[in-house]
């Protein structure tokens, strides 16, 4: 008597191939593990938040801290003023991003160039990046914000303009080094192939090197951009009425620090979309590398 063959359930995949029962079980296991991991993360987060809240509530000085830093009354009063000041931060940030992109790209191109004619510029770029990366950004703000007007060459200059110049000069040094690392990471065969196809040196840099380098260093550039979002608030030391300065004015008149919390929340809300974008793009690059795709 011949035994009946054992049937194995199979399903059609989107590409027309059949998926075995073993593969289906593996997929179900991965889904189960992902759900379990999500539930565990959610529970641990809730427990952590509850512990922090209980610890704050039981602190002897919590009522005073709550009134000083988290007053609902002062939050509502200061919010419009701080929000108006944030608009100046946004404008400074937009101009600074363009300025940093242009200046840092030029510095990176000069530092990666091998032309003997550009040797003096390479030395100058090296000195510039070394000095600017070693000086705190707030010191750069003081030097530019009070040094340039002290020369008496340009008349009165708006503090926000001087602050923007200082931010551009400070961050161009950092971003140029990130770009330089990206340029050097492009394989020499890419340049050689482009030149063999008849592209000039400038076309090779513009069409081949820069696009590949930007993809490689995009996460690092986004981190610099997020950091610059915070540091534009330092222009308040020059007298510009931005979000931080508006909060400081309210604090001086009320002796309550809630306006600083308002400014902090607005800066956080401004940076969250870019932080999420950075995390998403970094994860996307990681998956492409694992799958063997081109970065």
Phi, psi and omega in degrees: 000127184271131180286143179289138180295143179285131181271136176245120182291135180225150181235151180279131175276166180302331182272006177098346179278152180271138179263128183286164179296325179298317180294322178297319178294323177297317180296317178298322179295318179296319178297317179298317179295321180294317178296316180297319179295320179296316180297317179298317179297318180296316181295316180296324178294316179298316179298317180298314180296318180298318179297317179297314181298315179297319179298320178292317182297326183275353180291137182299325184266008183300318179302319180291317179297319179299316181289328185279323186249339186230042179282123179296324181297311181288333176299312181294321182292320186273341186304312181300320181293315181293322179296320176298320178293329179296330179300324176294319177300320180294317179295317178298319180297316181297316179293320181295322179299315179295315180297317179295319180299316182289308185294317181293324177295317179297317180296317180295320179295320179295317183290333179267354180286148178247012181288131179297332181296327183271009181302314178300322179292326178296319178296316180297319179294322178297314179297318182299310182293325179293314182292312185293327178284342180266347182260130177301145185298328180290329175291321175300320178298317179295317182296316180284316186293328181249339181283313181297312177298331180294338178289334179070025183266335188240008183073205181278129179244135180300135180303327180293327177292315179296321177296321178296317178299317181295318179296318179298314181295320181291313185278340177297327179295317180291312184294324180297324178290324175296315179295321179298320177297321177294319178297316181291339182279345176288127186297138180303333180296333178295317177294316181298319179295319180295319179293325179292337177274000176100005179284143176284173180298318179295318178295321178298316179295317185286321188262335185248306189287307185299313179301317179293320181295320180296322178295323182289324187252011182304315179300319179294322178295320178296323177296319176297321179295317178296320178296322179293329176303321179286318187287344175294341176291345180285349179296348179296337180292343178267358179101358178291133182274081176261197182297318182292317180293321177297320177295321180296321179296316179295321179297320181295332182268340184245344184057033176232136188267008179302323178303328176294323176295321177300313179298320179297316180297321179294320177294323178296314180299327180288330185266338184304313180302321181285328175295316178296320178297319179297315179297319180295316183291322178298316178294323178296317177296321180297317180294323179293322178294319180293328180275357179086012180280173179279130181288000000 
